[in-house]
Amino acid sequence: MKKLSLMAGVGILAVILTGCGPKKATKETLSQIEECRKAEQAAQQKIEELNAQIQELKSDNLDGKIQALQHERDSLKNYLNLLEQGY
């Protein structure tokens, strides 16, 4: 009787451990993971492109401000020269 209950206990334990073991990923899950990886790569590339565009726009804006300030400086120099000459 002890052997029978011991064997039944081992059998139940084997079934429980087999059911709790690691499971393989399905093809569907693997394809979803691959799609997510591709989407992540595309998003990273888009982020890099947008950051480059931001830097370009910032530098363009600075160039325009520099030109405007240089023009203002030149105008003020001319006005100062005219004042010094007595006009």
SVG drawing of the C-alpha trace seen along z (x, -y; Angstrom):
<svg xmlns="http://www.w3.org/2000/svg" viewBox="-2 -119 35 121">
<polyline fill="none" stroke="black" stroke-width="0.4" points="0.0,0.0 2.8,-2.3 4.4,-1.6 1.2,-2.4 0.6,-5.7 4.3,-6.6 4.0,-5.9 0.8,-7.9 2.4,-10.8 5.5,-10.7 3.1,-10.6 1.1,-13.5 4.3,-15.4 5.6,-14.7 2.4,-16.0 2.5,-19.2 6.2,-19.8 5.6,-19.1 2.7,-21.6 4.8,-24.3 7.8,-23.9 8.9,-26.4 6.8,-26.8 8.0,-27.4 7.1,-30.6 4.7,-30.1 5.4,-31.2 2.8,-33.9 4.5,-35.3 7.9,-35.2 6.5,-37.1 5.0,-39.7 8.3,-40.1 10.1,-40.6 7.5,-43.1 8.0,-45.0 11.8,-45.0 11.4,-46.4 9.0,-49.1 11.5,-50.0 14.3,-50.3 12.1,-52.5 11.2,-54.7 14.8,-55.1 15.8,-56.1 12.9,-58.6 14.1,-60.0 17.6,-60.5 16.3,-62.2 14.1,-64.5 17.0,-65.4 19.2,-66.2 16.4,-68.4 16.0,-70.2 19.8,-70.9 19.6,-72.2 16.7,-74.5 18.4,-75.8 21.6,-76.6 19.6,-78.2 17.7,-80.4 21.0,-81.4 22.5,-82.4 19.5,-84.6 19.7,-86.2 23.4,-86.8 22.9,-88.4 20.1,-90.7 22.3,-91.7 25.3,-92.4 23.0,-94.5 21.8,-96.4 25.4,-96.9 26.5,-98.3 23.5,-100.7 24.3,-101.9 28.0,-102.4 27.0,-104.4 24.6,-106.5 27.4,-107.0 29.8,-108.1 27.3,-110.6 26.8,-112.0 30.5,-112.3 30.9,-114.2 28.3,-116.7 25.3,-115.8"/>
</svg>
